[in-house]
Amino acid sequence: MSMLSVNKLSCQRGYNLLFENLSFELNSGEVLRISGQNGSGKTSLLKIIAGLNTPELGSIEFDQNQSNSETYQIETLYLGHYAALSSELSCIENLEYLTNLNTEILSPNFHDALKAVGLKNYEHEPAGNLSAGQKRRIALSLLFISQSKLWLLDEPFTALDSDGIKIIENQIEKHCANGGLCILTTHQDCNIKSLKEISL
């Protein structure tokens, strides 16, 4: 069984203390929602857990691996609020690029991943021709090919319609049913089963 352990984290932005002495644990099969007002530190917390930012104090371990270790990074998939897409590249080219940034993805089937998020027949369409929701789906298609145990998702439902939200909720539930873990932020209602929550 995998476990994420967050120990007495403190985060400061400039002179503003976002949170301090934050501790929690997350086990295989669990989904955690981080809630709070804008500017409360939700994205900062996700980036710290992803190993992208450094906390003022505290530590993070996943399966006893520190957040700055290579093993930790391989086991972690972080999807930020804004996808790093090129408007000139096609959907499948953008997905290939995103995959290259995530070394834990092995032998991906790009066509199946795009089909799973409702982008069948859009594989060769430039991302610049797509709606905001369709662009978001390109990044979220990583969830259908990722081998990482720990998913960190910042506002994954932004710009998605109800069908798109349901697709992603189902994939998160499937991931956790297979022993994965997920931490997400969202301002929208969430129908994921057995959802835990902390508020900043």
N, C-alpha and C positions, 0 to 999 in steps of 0.2 A: 504494500500500500504506500502510495506517495503522500508526502506531506509538505506543505509550505508553512514556514514559521517566520513571522514578522515580529521582531523584538524591539520594543521601546524606540520606535522611529520618531524622529523630530525633523521637521522641514521648515526652512525659512526662506522667504523670497524678499530680498532687500532687507528692510527693517520689519517686515511683516512675518510673524510666526504663523504658519498655516496650520500645523498640528504638532503635538508633542506627546511623547510616551505612548505611542500607538502600538498596540500588540494584538495579534490574532493568529489563529492557525486555520488552515484549510486542508482538508483531507481529500483523497481520491473520491470522485463522484459528486463533489460539492461545487455549487455555484455561489459566488459572493457578489452582491451588488453594493457598490460604493455610492452613497447619496450625499447630498450637500448642496448648498447654494453655489452660484458661480463665484469662482475665486477662492473656494474653500480648500482647494488643494487636491481635488480628485485626480486630475491629469498628472499632477506632480507625483502623487503617490503611485500611480500606475507606472510612470517612467522610472521611479526609484526601484520598484519591484522588478521592472524589466532590465535593470542594470544600466539604464541610459543616463540617469542622474544619481548624484551621491547625496545621501541624507546628512543633516547636521550631526545627528547621533543615531545610534541603533544599528541593527544588522538584520539580514534576511538570509534564510537558508531554504533550499528546496532539496529534499532527500539528502540532507546533510552537506550539500554543496553550497558554498558561498556565492552570492550574486555576481561576483566578479570572475568566477571560474568559467572555463570553457564548457564544462559539462552543464552548468546551470544555463548558459546561453543557448546551448543546443536544445535543451528541454523547454525553452520558453518561446512563445510566439506573441509578439506585440503588434497590434494594429491600432495606429493612432486615429485621431478624429478625422484627419485629412490624409487621404491616400496620395502617395507619391507617384502620380500618373503623368505620363506625357501625352498631350493632346494629339501629337502627330503619330504616335504608335497605335497599332491596333489593340483590341482587347487582349488577344492572345500574346502579343509582344509585351504588353504591359504586365501580364501575368507572369511571363517568363522572367522579366526583369525583377518583379517582386519576389519570385521564387529564388533567384540568385542571391537575394539579400537574406534569405532564410535557409541556412545550410542543413536544417533538419528535414527538409522536404526531399524525398528520394523518389526517383522515377515517376514524376507527376504525370497525370493524364489531364492536360489542360482543357481539352474539349469537354470531358466529362464534368470537370469542375465548373466551367462556364455554363454548361447545360443545367447543372444543379441549382444555379442561382438565377435561372431564367434568361440566360444570354445565348441560348442556342441560335445559330445563324448570325450572330454578331461577332464571331471570332475575328474576322478580318476588317471590322468596322473601326475607323479611327476613334479613339476615345473622345476626341474633341467634338464629335457629332452626337454624342450620347447625352442623356439627361443626367442630372445630379444623382438620381437614384440608381441609374444604370452604372455610372462610374463607381458608386459606392459598392455595387455588387461585384465589380471586378476585384477589388481588394478583398472583399468578404469570401470570394471563391477560394482563397487560400485555406479557409477552414475545412474545405473538402479534400485537401491534399496534404495538410500538415501532419507531421508525425510527432509534434511536440506534445508533452503532457500538460503543460501549463499555458492556458490562453489568457492574454491580457487585452481586453477589448474596450477602447475608449469610444463611447457613443456609437456602438455598432448599428443602431437602428435609424440613425439620422438619414433623412431623404428617402427612406424606404416606405413603400405602401404596405398595407396590412398583409398582403400575400408575401412580400419580401421579408417582413418581420417574422412571420410564421416559419418561413424556410430557415432563417438563422436560429430562431429559438429551438426548432427541432434538431438542428445540427449540434447546437450546444448541449442539448439533453442527450443526444446520441454519444457525443464525445465523453460526457461525464459518466454515462452508463457503461462505457468501456474503460473506466478507471481514470479518466482525465479530470482536470480541475479548470475552473474558469473564474476570472474576476472581471467584472464589467462595470462601466458607468453608463447611465442612461437617464434622460429626463422623461422618458416615455413609460407607459404602463408595460409591465413585463409579465408574461404568463409562463415563465419557466418553472418547472416543478421543484419543490424543496429549495427555494431561493433563500439564502441567508443575506443579511444586510448589516452594514455599519454606516454610520453617518459622521461626516466630518464637520 
